[in-house]
Amino acid sequence: MTTPVPTRFTDEELTLIDDLVEQGIGGNRSAVIRRALHELADRVRRARVGAEIAASYRQHPQSAEDDELAMASAIALTEAESW
């Protein structure tokens, strides 16, 4: 079930939406707007997760011991290859 949400768009915005419909991004204006909403929500979620990861690294910076462990793991993986 969908619920109508009255909104207003400028002529320029409608032209953008109609161009996207013509490009096959959505079958109609509503489909384009719904897709845009989902893509915006995904972008916001990804930005929030990225910010949380960056904040975590700032709070707990990688140590020299972490670097050594990462290098040892990389060497082990490379040596395990059958090249």
N, CA, C and O atoms as CSV, one atom per row, in Angstrom:
chain,resi,resn,atom,element,x,y,z
A,1,MET,N,N,0.833,-1.172,0.000
A,1,MET,CA,C,0.000,0.000,0.000
A,1,MET,C,C,0.885,1.244,0.000
A,1,MET,O,O,1.901,1.282,0.693
A,2,THR,N,N,0.517,2.225,-0.746
A,2,THR,CA,C,1.242,3.491,-0.757
A,2,THR,C,C,0.331,4.597,-0.266
A,2,THR,O,O,-0.894,4.505,-0.342
A,3,THR,N,N,0.953,5.632,0.233
A,3,THR,CA,C,0.214,6.791,0.733
A,3,THR,C,C,0.617,8.012,-0.071
A,3,THR,O,O,1.807,8.317,-0.164
A,4,PRO,N,N,-0.325,8.710,-0.647
A,4,PRO,CA,C,0.026,9.928,-1.378
A,4,PRO,C,C,0.608,10.977,-0.430
A,4,PRO,O,O,0.117,11.178,0.681
A,5,VAL,N,N,1.667,11.637,-0.898
A,5,VAL,CA,C,2.287,12.707,-0.126
A,5,VAL,C,C,2.334,13.936,-1.035
A,5,VAL,O,O,3.168,14.020,-1.937
A,6,PRO,N,N,1.435,14.878,-0.790
A,6,PRO,CA,C,1.430,16.078,-1.632
A,6,PRO,C,C,2.733,16.851,-1.472
A,6,PRO,O,O,3.194,17.079,-0.353
A,7,THR,N,N,3.312,17.244,-2.568
A,7,THR,CA,C,4.528,18.060,-2.541
A,7,THR,C,C,4.555,18.927,-3.785
A,7,THR,O,O,3.814,18.698,-4.740
A,8,ARG,N,N,5.398,19.897,-3.756
A,8,ARG,CA,C,5.493,20.801,-4.902
A,8,ARG,C,C,6.919,20.774,-5.438
A,8,ARG,O,O,7.886,20.717,-4.679
A,9,PHE,N,N,7.025,20.817,-6.769
A,9,PHE,CA,C,8.319,20.866,-7.434
A,9,PHE,C,C,8.341,22.059,-8.372
A,9,PHE,O,O,7.316,22.450,-8.931
A,10,THR,N,N,9.517,22.624,-8.531
A,10,THR,CA,C,9.671,23.703,-9.503
A,10,THR,C,C,9.644,23.095,-10.909
A,10,THR,O,O,9.768,21.881,-11.074
A,11,ASP,N,N,9.483,23.939,-11.898
A,11,ASP,CA,C,9.526,23.463,-13.275
A,11,ASP,C,C,10.865,22.801,-13.575
A,11,ASP,O,O,10.925,21.786,-14.269
A,12,GLU,N,N,11.931,23.380,-13.050
A,12,GLU,CA,C,13.269,22.809,-13.266
A,12,GLU,C,C,13.374,21.416,-12.641
A,12,GLU,O,O,13.926,20.501,-13.254
A,13,GLU,N,N,12.852,21.255,-11.436
A,13,GLU,CA,C,12.890,19.938,-10.776
A,13,GLU,C,C,12.061,18.917,-11.545
A,13,GLU,O,O,12.476,17.768,-11.703
A,14,LEU,N,N,10.895,19.331,-12.023
A,14,LEU,CA,C,10.067,18.415,-12.813
A,14,LEU,C,C,10.770,18.015,-14.102
A,14,LEU,O,O,10.666,16.867,-14.536
A,15,THR,N,N,11.477,18.943,-14.711
A,15,THR,CA,C,12.238,18.621,-15.917
A,15,THR,C,C,13.301,17.580,-15.600
A,15,THR,O,O,13.495,16.638,-16.368
A,16,LEU,N,N,13.998,17.742,-14.464
A,16,LEU,CA,C,14.992,16.749,-14.052
A,16,LEU,C,C,14.360,15.383,-13.845
A,16,LEU,O,O,14.897,14.371,-14.297
A,17,ILE,N,N,13.238,15.352,-13.171
A,17,ILE,CA,C,12.538,14.088,-12.912
A,17,ILE,C,C,12.101,13.463,-14.229
A,17,ILE,O,O,12.295,12.267,-14.445
A,18,ASP,N,N,11.512,14.264,-15.107
A,18,ASP,CA,C,11.047,13.741,-16.398
A,18,ASP,C,C,12.221,13.232,-17.239
A,18,ASP,O,O,12.091,12.223,-17.932
A,19,ASP,N,N,13.352,13.915,-17.185
A,19,ASP,CA,C,14.540,13.443,-17.903
A,19,ASP,C,C,14.975,12.076,-17.386
A,19,ASP,O,O,15.366,11.205,-18.163
A,20,LEU,N,N,14.905,11.895,-16.071
A,20,LEU,CA,C,15.271,10.594,-15.494
A,20,LEU,C,C,14.286,9.504,-15.910
A,20,LEU,O,O,14.687,8.364,-16.147
A,21,VAL,N,N,13.021,9.842,-15.999
A,21,VAL,CA,C,12.022,8.884,-16.481
A,21,VAL,C,C,12.363,8.494,-17.919
A,21,VAL,O,O,12.343,7.313,-18.267
A,22,GLU,N,N,12.675,9.484,-18.747
A,22,GLU,CA,C,13.017,9.219,-20.148
A,22,GLU,C,C,14.265,8.357,-20.269
A,22,GLU,O,O,14.390,7.575,-21.212
A,23,GLN,N,N,15.190,8.493,-19.325
A,23,GLN,CA,C,16.419,7.693,-19.330
A,23,GLN,C,C,16.193,6.285,-18.783
A,23,GLN,O,O,17.107,5.460,-18.786
A,24,GLY,N,N,14.989,6.015,-18.319
A,24,GLY,CA,C,14.676,4.685,-17.812
A,24,GLY,C,C,15.049,4.454,-16.365
A,24,GLY,O,O,15.072,3.312,-15.907
A,25,ILE,N,N,15.343,5.520,-15.636
A,25,ILE,CA,C,15.699,5.384,-14.223
A,25,ILE,C,C,14.495,4.911,-13.419
A,25,ILE,O,O,14.638,4.203,-12.422
A,26,GLY,N,N,13.328,5.304,-13.857
A,26,GLY,CA,C,12.084,4.864,-13.237
A,26,GLY,C,C,10.990,4.902,-14.288
A,26,GLY,O,O,11.097,5.629,-15.276
A,27,GLY,N,N,9.959,4.138,-14.085
A,27,GLY,CA,C,8.884,4.075,-15.060
A,27,GLY,C,C,8.001,5.306,-15.085
A,27,GLY,O,O,7.297,5.553,-16.064
A,28,ASN,N,N,8.037,6.075,-14.016
A,28,ASN,CA,C,7.235,7.293,-13.929
A,28,ASN,C,C,7.855,8.207,-12.866
A,28,ASN,O,O,8.849,7.854,-12.232
A,29,ARG,N,N,7.262,9.367,-12.687
A,29,ARG,CA,C,7.812,10.321,-11.717
A,29,ARG,C,C,7.889,9.740,-10.314
A,29,ARG,O,O,8.890,9.904,-9.617
A,30,SER,N,N,6.835,9.068,-9.912
A,30,SER,CA,C,6.810,8.501,-8.552
A,30,SER,C,C,7.941,7.500,-8.349
A,30,SER,O,O,8.580,7.478,-7.297
A,31,ALA,N,N,8.183,6.672,-9.361
A,31,ALA,CA,C,9.246,5.668,-9.248
A,31,ALA,C,C,10.615,6.336,-9.133
A,31,ALA,O,O,11.466,5.886,-8.366
A,32,VAL,N,N,10.823,7.403,-9.890
A,32,VAL,CA,C,12.090,8.135,-9.812
A,32,VAL,C,C,12.257,8.743,-8.427
A,32,VAL,O,O,13.334,8.655,-7.838
A,33,ILE,N,N,11.216,9.351,-7.909
A,33,ILE,CA,C,11.284,9.983,-6.584
A,33,ILE,C,C,11.524,8.932,-5.506
A,33,ILE,O,O,12.326,9.158,-4.600
A,34,ARG,N,N,10.843,7.785,-5.585
A,34,ARG,CA,C,11.065,6.715,-4.597
A,34,ARG,C,C,12.500,6.215,-4.664
A,34,ARG,O,O,13.137,5.999,-3.633
A,35,ARG,N,N,13.013,6.029,-5.891
A,35,ARG,CA,C,14.395,5.557,-6.030
A,35,ARG,C,C,15.358,6.580,-5.438
A,35,ARG,O,O,16.304,6.217,-4.740
A,36,ALA,N,N,15.115,7.859,-5.718
A,36,ALA,CA,C,15.978,8.904,-5.170
A,36,ALA,C,C,15.957,8.886,-3.647
A,36,ALA,O,O,16.995,9.059,-3.008
A,37,LEU,N,N,14.790,8.678,-3.069
A,37,LEU,CA,C,14.669,8.612,-1.618
A,37,LEU,C,C,15.504,7.470,-1.050
A,37,LEU,O,O,16.231,7.648,-0.074
A,38,HIS,N,N,15.395,6.300,-1.667
A,38,HIS,CA,C,16.160,5.138,-1.189
A,38,HIS,C,C,17.665,5.365,-1.343
A,38,HIS,O,O,18.445,4.997,-0.464
A,39,GLU,N,N,18.066,5.965,-2.454
A,39,GLU,CA,C,19.495,6.219,-2.658
A,39,GLU,C,C,20.012,7.261,-1.675
A,39,GLU,O,O,21.135,7.138,-1.185
A,40,LEU,N,N,19.217,8.282,-1.377
A,40,LEU,CA,C,19.618,9.281,-0.381
A,40,LEU,C,C,19.728,8.638,0.999
A,40,LEU,O,O,20.689,8.889,1.726
A,41,ALA,N,N,18.759,7.819,1.357
A,41,ALA,CA,C,18.799,7.150,2.667
A,41,ALA,C,C,20.036,6.257,2.771
A,41,ALA,O,O,20.669,6.203,3.825
A,42,ASP,N,N,20.385,5.560,1.693
A,42,ASP,CA,C,21.575,4.716,1.689
A,42,ASP,C,C,22.836,5.557,1.821
A,42,ASP,O,O,23.751,5.184,2.555
A,43,ARG,N,N,22.899,6.689,1.120
A,43,ARG,CA,C,24.063,7.573,1.189
A,43,ARG,C,C,24.234,8.114,2.607
A,43,ARG,O,O,25.351,8.170,3.121
A,44,VAL,N,N,23.134,8.510,3.234
A,44,VAL,CA,C,23.198,9.031,4.604
A,44,VAL,C,C,23.661,7.938,5.555
A,44,VAL,O,O,24.486,8.188,6.433
A,45,ARG,N,N,23.134,6.724,5.389
A,45,ARG,CA,C,23.537,5.604,6.253
A,45,ARG,C,C,25.021,5.309,6.092
A,45,ARG,O,O,25.728,5.127,7.083
A,46,ARG,N,N,25.501,5.261,4.847
A,46,ARG,CA,C,26.916,4.981,4.598
A,46,ARG,C,C,27.813,6.073,5.175
A,46,ARG,O,O,28.874,5.780,5.728
A,47,ALA,N,N,27.395,7.322,5.049
A,47,ALA,CA,C,28.182,8.429,5.613
A,47,ALA,C,C,28.251,8.315,7.133
A,47,ALA,O,O,29.297,8.560,7.735
A,48,ARG,N,N,27.129,7.942,7.747
A,48,ARG,CA,C,27.101,7.800,9.208
A,48,ARG,C,C,28.022,6.659,9.642
A,48,ARG,O,O,28.778,6.808,10.602
A,49,VAL,N,N,27.966,5.536,8.953
A,49,VAL,CA,C,28.832,4.402,9.296
A,49,VAL,C,C,30.300,4.788,9.097
A,49,VAL,O,O,31.147,4.467,9.930
A,50,GLY,N,N,30.598,5.475,7.998
A,50,GLY,CA,C,31.966,5.919,7.754
A,50,GLY,C,C,32.468,6.845,8.844
A,50,GLY,O,O,33.610,6.729,9.288
A,51,ALA,N,N,31.616,7.762,9.273
A,51,ALA,CA,C,31.989,8.688,10.348
A,51,ALA,C,C,32.234,7.929,11.651
A,51,ALA,O,O,33.152,8.264,12.400
A,52,GLU,N,N,31.422,6.916,11.923
A,52,GLU,CA,C,31.608,6.115,13.137
A,52,GLU,C,C,32.916,5.338,13.081
A,52,GLU,O,O,33.617,5.230,14.087
A,53,ILE,N,N,33.248,4.796,11.916
A,53,ILE,CA,C,34.514,4.061,11.763
A,53,ILE,C,C,35.687,5.013,11.955
A,53,ILE,O,O,36.639,4.691,12.667
A,54,ALA,N,N,35.626,6.186,11.324
A,54,ALA,CA,C,36.710,7.165,11.458
A,54,ALA,C,C,36.870,7.601,12.910
A,54,ALA,O,O,37.992,7.719,13.403
A,55,ALA,N,N,35.754,7.843,13.598
A,55,ALA,CA,C,35.812,8.245,15.004
A,55,ALA,C,C,36.439,7.143,15.848
A,55,ALA,O,O,37.193,7.422,16.780
A,56,SER,N,N,36.131,5.905,15.526
A,56,SER,CA,C,36.696,4.781,16.266
A,56,SER,C,C,38.209,4.719,16.096
A,56,SER,O,O,38.941,4.477,17.055
A,57,TYR,N,N,38.674,4.943,14.853
A,57,TYR,CA,C,40.119,4.947,14.628
A,57,TYR,C,C,40.794,6.117,15.334
A,57,TYR,O,O,41.927,5.989,15.799
A,58,ARG,N,N,40.103,7.264,15.418
A,58,ARG,CA,C,40.680,8.394,16.147
A,58,ARG,C,C,40.771,8.093,17.645
A,58,ARG,O,O,41.736,8.479,18.304
A,59,GLN,N,N,39.762,7.402,18.173
A,59,GLN,CA,C,39.755,7.073,19.598
A,59,GLN,C,C,40.745,5.955,19.922
A,59,GLN,O,O,41.336,5.929,21.001
A,60,HIS,N,N,40.916,5.039,18.979
A,60,HIS,CA,C,41.800,3.881,19.181
A,60,HIS,C,C,42.717,3.747,17.969
A,60,HIS,O,O,42.506,2.877,17.124
A,61,PRO,N,N,43.733,4.603,17.878
A,61,PRO,CA,C,44.617,4.572,16.701
A,61,PRO,C,C,45.334,3.232,16.576
A,61,PRO,O,O,45.579,2.529,17.557
A,62,GLN,N,N,45.659,2.913,15.331
A,62,GLN,CA,C,46.387,1.678,15.058
A,62,GLN,C,C,47.784,1.788,15.647
A,62,GLN,O,O,48.421,2.835,15.538
A,63,SER,N,N,48.265,0.719,16.268
A,63,SER,CA,C,49.576,0.733,16.913
A,63,SER,C,C,50.610,0.039,16.027
A,63,SER,O,O,50.268,-0.604,15.034
A,64,ALA,N,N,51.865,0.180,16.402
A,64,ALA,CA,C,52.943,-0.500,15.681
A,64,ALA,C,C,52.743,-2.012,15.756
A,64,ALA,O,O,53.052,-2.732,14.807
A,65,GLU,N,N,52.229,-2.484,16.878
A,65,GLU,CA,C,51.958,-3.917,17.029
A,65,GLU,C,C,50.890,-4.370,16.021
A,65,GLU,O,O,50.993,-5.451,15.441
A,66,ASP,N,N,49.870,-3.535,15.823
A,66,ASP,CA,C,48.838,-3.845,14.824
A,66,ASP,C,C,49.459,-3.927,13.435
A,66,ASP,O,O,49.122,-4.810,12.646
A,67,ASP,N,N,50.386,-2.983,13.136
A,67,ASP,CA,C,51.053,-2.980,11.834
A,67,ASP,C,C,51.858,-4.261,11.633
A,67,ASP,O,O,51.828,-4.855,10.555
A,68,GLU,N,N,52.569,-4.680,12.660
A,68,GLU,CA,C,53.381,-5.895,12.574
A,68,GLU,C,C,52.498,-7.117,12.353
A,68,GLU,O,O,52.835,-7.992,11.556
A,69,LEU,N,N,51.383,-7.181,13.047
A,69,LEU,CA,C,50.465,-8.307,12.888
A,69,LEU,C,C,49.872,-8.322,11.481
A,69,LEU,O,O,49.758,-9.385,10.870
A,70,ALA,N,N,49.496,-7.160,10.965
A,70,ALA,CA,C,48.950,-7.072,9.615
A,70,ALA,C,C,49.986,-7.508,8.590
A,70,ALA,O,O,49.657,-8.228,7.648
A,71,MET,N,N,51.227,-7.083,8.760
A,71,MET,CA,C,52.294,-7.467,7.828
A,71,MET,C,C,52.549,-8.970,7.895
A,71,MET,O,O,52.733,-9.610,6.859
A,72,ALA,N,N,52.563,-9.534,9.085
A,72,ALA,CA,C,52.777,-10.971,9.231
A,72,ALA,C,C,51.649,-11.748,8.556
A,72,ALA,O,O,51.893,-12.767,7.911
A,73,SER,N,N,50.431,-11.273,8.701
A,73,SER,CA,C,49.292,-11.936,8.061
A,73,SER,C,C,49.402,-11.834,6.541
A,73,SER,O,O,49.128,-12.806,5.837
A,74,ALA,N,N,49.795,-10.683,6.034
A,74,ALA,CA,C,49.937,-10.502,4.587
A,74,ALA,C,C,51.019,-11.417,4.030
A,74,ALA,O,O,50.844,-12.022,2.973
A,75,ILE,N,N,52.135,-11.516,4.740
A,75,ILE,CA,C,53.216,-12.403,4.304
A,75,ILE,C,C,52.750,-13.850,4.308
A,75,ILE,O,O,53.017,-14.591,3.362
A,76,ALA,N,N,52.061,-14.256,5.355
A,76,ALA,CA,C,51.568,-15.641,5.445
A,76,ALA,C,C,50.608,-15.947,4.308
A,76,ALA,O,O,50.691,-17.017,3.705
A,77,LEU,N,N,49.704,-15.036,4.006
A,77,LEU,CA,C,48.754,-15.250,2.911
A,77,LEU,C,C,49.473,-15.346,1.571
A,77,LEU,O,O,49.124,-16.176,0.732
A,78,THR,N,N,50.474,-14.497,1.373
A,78,THR,CA,C,51.233,-14.503,0.119
A,78,THR,C,C,52.010,-15.809,-0.016
A,78,THR,O,O,52.040,-16.402,-1.094
A,79,GLU,N,N,52.625,-16.255,1.049
A,79,GLU,CA,C,53.400,-17.493,1.011
A,79,GLU,C,C,52.504,-18.715,0.812
A,79,GLU,O,O,52.950,-19.732,0.282
A,80,ALA,N,N,51.250,-18.620,1.233
A,80,ALA,CA,C,50.323,-19.749,1.097
A,80,ALA,C,C,49.828,-19.911,-0.341
A,80,ALA,O,O,49.281,-20.956,-0.691
A,81,GLU,N,N,50.015,-18.884,-1.176
A,81,GLU,CA,C,49.572,-18.945,-2.569
A,81,GLU,C,C,50.431,-19.934,-3.355
A,81,GLU,O,O,51.616,-20.121,-3.078
A,82,SER,N,N,49.795,-20.555,-4.336
A,82,SER,CA,C,50.526,-21.560,-5.137
A,82,SER,C,C,51.202,-20.949,-6.358
A,82,SER,O,O,51.770,-21.683,-7.166
A,83,TRP,N,N,51.160,-19.672,-6.513
A,83,TRP,CA,C,51.722,-18.921,-7.625
A,83,TRP,C,C,52.155,-19.859,-8.683
A,83,TRP,O,O,52.662,-19.430,-9.719
